[in-house]
Amino acid sequence: MNAKQSLLANIRNGTFFLCTAGQIAEKIKLNRKEAFALRDMLYALVREGELLTDSRGRFGTAAQFGAKQGTISANERGFGFFLPSDGSPDLFLPHRALKGALHGDVVLAACVGEGDEGEVLAILSHGVRELVGTYFREHKAGYVRPDDKKFDADIFIPAGKSNRCPNGGKAVVKITSYEGRTPTGEIAEVLGRSGDFFTEELALIRSHDLREEFPERVLRAAEEQARRDPAKSLNGRIDLRKRLIITVDGEDTRDIDDAISLTEENGLYKLGVHIADVTHYVLQNSPLDREAFQRGTSVYFPDRVLPMLPPALSNGICSLNEGTDRLTLSCFITVDQNGKVIDKNVAETVIRSRHRMTYTDIQKLYEGDAATVGRYPDLVEFVRRAMKLTKILKNAQMRRGGIDLDVKETKILYNDGKIEIPDHARTLAHEMIEQFMVLANECVAALMTEKNVPFVYRVHEKPSEEKASDFRDFLKELGVTPR
């Protein structure tokens, strides 16, 4: 066993448990020259991954430090968080404790002291390989400053690797090396002039790795499903095509995927919330299903949308267009005059939307606008009933401790190359759809819980007493006396 192996063995067996180089040298009575050689051996073992060292200059194994593997989530203000792979609580990392680790890096880190502060002990791998930023030329070379402020390092671009990107241009940079003081890379794609609307939109798409185009096999699968005749898939479905069912959306909506129906019998409201039965067309583990899983959701921009499903489905057979038969999943809810849910169930259905309504038209009907009433005489009583139920549900929500936040809303518009953000009026018509959809979600979650079916849904847990106390103190400072 040579000196290096002996040193490692004595650290592993605890003889030099979390000692500094100086402490080890003192224990084995080394002279100054031998102490320098010892330090070189220790750092060689660190580079080889056999040992770790902390900010106090101590050496030890990962187990001795209590180190865990995880990922860095950086903050643009310079600090970060360590997210352990084993699901244990996160650790706060001051800037000095990052030790050169960047956002997305996989590291070994350990807790410092008894609190929730930690420090990085080793960088195992770098998580970011491509990012979007602005290119700045300096002589024959240059650098890219990342748009993502969490990534706290400019990327050096050597001469000949700029892909003719103009100074100040927006680009996608591929990182080729993390060696040295700053990462090195090359321009993989020039996006355009920084600040240009379409360039910035494309930069967002690249930054989040959004999928713009559908693979050919997925488009073919969608078109094949869209050709299926709903009339041949009615077995076992409740036929609601003769009921008064409407959709309500904004004037500029890009998705018509939910509808409502409502009747009142013996003082009870019978609400139906109907959504497009996408599962009928997107079969589990099919090309459509796998593509949708990769996308996760539709992404909306001021001038376009990147849909989760191809247009043949999202704007076609799964769009609840007025006057067309559509396969749906319906949540039927019976509510009393106090807003209490008396009964609920879910069923496969087929509907035919009677009207494609907007929030504006619903509000005008409620206010008795003569022209709107003349266009939709069959909806006057429907809207009156719906608004009454909306108020009942809202009052019930307030009794349960709900908060009515009177927050000013805005809307983003893109017209002739200009972005406009006018005030956006939130009317009772908006509240109507919000209350109905929230109620449907609550009922579905309750049904799944009652049936012990594994299900994903969001809850707002009760705050801790500490947070509640802090909030009460905050209110008192504002002159509000909490009850």
Secondary structure as the mmCIF struct_conf table of DSSP 4:
data_model
#
loop_
_struct_conf.conf_type_id
_struct_conf.id
_struct_conf.beg_label_comp_id
_struct_conf.beg_label_asym_id
_struct_conf.beg_label_seq_id
_struct_conf.end_label_comp_id
_struct_conf.end_label_asym_id
_struct_conf.end_label_seq_id
HELX_RH_AL_P HELX_RH_AL_P1 ALA A 3 ARG A 12
TURN_TY1_P TURN_TY1_P1 ASN A 13 LEU A 18
STRN STRN1 CYS A 19 THR A 20
HELX_RH_AL_P HELX_RH_AL_P2 ALA A 21 LYS A 27
TURN_TY1_P TURN_TY1_P2 ILE A 28 LYS A 29
HELX_RH_AL_P HELX_RH_AL_P3 ARG A 32 ARG A 47
TURN_TY1_P TURN_TY1_P3 GLU A 48 GLY A 49
BEND BEND1 GLU A 50 GLU A 50
STRN STRN2 LEU A 52 THR A 53
TURN_TY1_P TURN_TY1_P4 SER A 55 ARG A 56
STRN STRN3 ARG A 58 GLY A 60
HELX_RH_AL_P HELX_RH_AL_P4 ALA A 62 PHE A 65
TURN_TY1_P TURN_TY1_P5 GLY A 66 GLY A 66
STRN STRN4 LYS A 68 ALA A 74
TURN_TY1_P TURN_TY1_P6 GLU A 76 ARG A 77
BEND BEND2 GLY A 78 GLY A 78
STRN STRN5 GLY A 80 PRO A 84
TURN_TY1_P TURN_TY1_P7 SER A 85 ASP A 86
HELX_LH_PP_P HELX_LH_PP_P1 SER A 88 ASP A 90
STRN STRN6 LEU A 91 LEU A 93
HELX_RH_3T_P HELX_RH_3T_P1 HIS A 95 ALA A 97
BEND BEND3 LEU A 98 LEU A 98
TURN_TY1_P TURN_TY1_P8 LYS A 99 GLY A 100
TURN_TY1_P TURN_TY1_P9 HIS A 103 GLY A 104
STRN STRN7 VAL A 106 CYS A 111
TURN_TY1_P TURN_TY1_P10 GLY A 113 GLU A 114
BEND BEND4 GLY A 115 ASP A 116
STRN STRN8 GLU A 117 GLU A 117
STRN STRN9 GLY A 118 SER A 125
BEND BEND5 ARG A 129 ARG A 129
STRN STRN10 GLU A 130 GLU A 138
TURN_TY1_P TURN_TY1_P11 HIS A 139 LYS A 140
STRN STRN11 ALA A 141 PRO A 146
BEND BEND6 ASP A 147 ASP A 147
TURN_TY1_P TURN_TY1_P12 LYS A 149 LYS A 150
BEND BEND7 PHE A 151 PHE A 151
BEND BEND8 ALA A 153 ALA A 153
STRN STRN12 ILE A 155 ILE A 157
TURN_TY1_P TURN_TY1_P13 ALA A 159 GLY A 160
BEND BEND9 SER A 162 SER A 162
TURN_TY1_P TURN_TY1_P14 ASN A 163 ARG A 164
HELX_LH_PP_P HELX_LH_PP_P2 CYS A 165 PRO A 166
TURN_TY1_P TURN_TY1_P15 ASN A 167 GLY A 168
STRN STRN13 GLY A 169 SER A 177
BEND BEND10 GLY A 180 THR A 182
STRN STRN14 THR A 184 ARG A 193
TURN_TY1_P TURN_TY1_P16 SER A 194 GLY A 195
HELX_RH_AL_P HELX_RH_AL_P5 PHE A 197 SER A 207
TURN_TY1_P TURN_TY1_P17 HIS A 208 ASP A 209
BEND BEND11 GLU A 213 GLU A 213
HELX_RH_AL_P HELX_RH_AL_P6 GLU A 216 ALA A 226
TURN_TY1_P TURN_TY1_P18 ARG A 227 ARG A 227
BEND BEND12 ARG A 228 ARG A 228
HELX_RH_3T_P HELX_RH_3T_P2 PRO A 230 SER A 233
TURN_TY1_P TURN_TY1_P19 ASN A 235 GLY A 236
STRN STRN15 ILE A 238 ASP A 239
TURN_TY1_P TURN_TY1_P20 ARG A 241 LYS A 242
BEND BEND13 ARG A 243 ARG A 243
STRN STRN16 ILE A 246 ASP A 249
TURN_TY1_P TURN_TY1_P21 GLU A 251 ASP A 252
BEND BEND14 ARG A 254 ARG A 254
STRN STRN17 ASP A 258 GLU A 265
TURN_TY1_P TURN_TY1_P22 ASN A 266 GLY A 267
STRN STRN18 LEU A 268 ALA A 276
HELX_RH_3T_P HELX_RH_3T_P3 VAL A 278 HIS A 280
TURN_TY1_P TURN_TY1_P23 TYR A 281 TYR A 281
BEND BEND15 VAL A 282 VAL A 282
TURN_TY1_P TURN_TY1_P24 GLN A 284 ASN A 285
BEND BEND16 SER A 286 SER A 286
HELX_RH_AL_P HELX_RH_AL_P7 PRO A 287 ARG A 295
BEND BEND17 THR A 297 THR A 297
STRN STRN19 VAL A 299 TYR A 300
BEND BEND18 PRO A 302 ASP A 303
STRN STRN20 VAL A 305 LEU A 306
BEND BEND19 MET A 308 LEU A 309
HELX_RH_AL_P HELX_RH_AL_P8 PRO A 311 ALA A 312
HELX_RH_PI_P HELX_RH_PI_P1 LEU A 313 ILE A 317
TURN_TY1_P TURN_TY1_P25 CYS A 318 CYS A 318
BEND BEND20 SER A 319 SER A 319
TURN_TY1_P TURN_TY1_P26 GLU A 322 GLY A 323
BEND BEND21 THR A 324 THR A 324
STRN STRN21 ASP A 325 VAL A 335
TURN_TY1_P TURN_TY1_P27 GLN A 337 ASN A 338
BEND BEND22 GLY A 339 GLY A 339
STRN STRN22 VAL A 341 ARG A 352
BEND BEND23 ARG A 354 ARG A 354
STRN STRN23 HIS A 355 THR A 358
HELX_RH_AL_P HELX_RH_AL_P9 TYR A 359 GLU A 367
TURN_TY1_P TURN_TY1_P28 GLY A 368 GLY A 368
HELX_RH_AL_P HELX_RH_AL_P10 ALA A 370 ARG A 375
HELX_RH_3T_P HELX_RH_3T_P4 PRO A 377 LEU A 379
HELX_RH_AL_P HELX_RH_AL_P11 VAL A 380 ARG A 399
TURN_TY1_P TURN_TY1_P29 ARG A 400 GLY A 401
STRN STRN24 THR A 410 THR A 410
STRN STRN25 LEU A 413 ASN A 415
TURN_TY1_P TURN_TY1_P30 ASP A 416 GLY A 417
STRN STRN26 LYS A 418 GLU A 420
STRN STRN27 ASP A 423 ASP A 423
HELX_RH_AL_P HELX_RH_AL_P12 LEU A 428 GLU A 450
TURN_TY1_P TURN_TY1_P31 LYS A 451 ASN A 452
HELX_LH_PP_P HELX_LH_PP_P3 GLU A 461 SER A 464
HELX_RH_AL_P HELX_RH_AL_P13 GLU A 465 GLU A 477
TURN_TY1_P TURN_TY1_P32 LEU A 478 GLY A 479
#
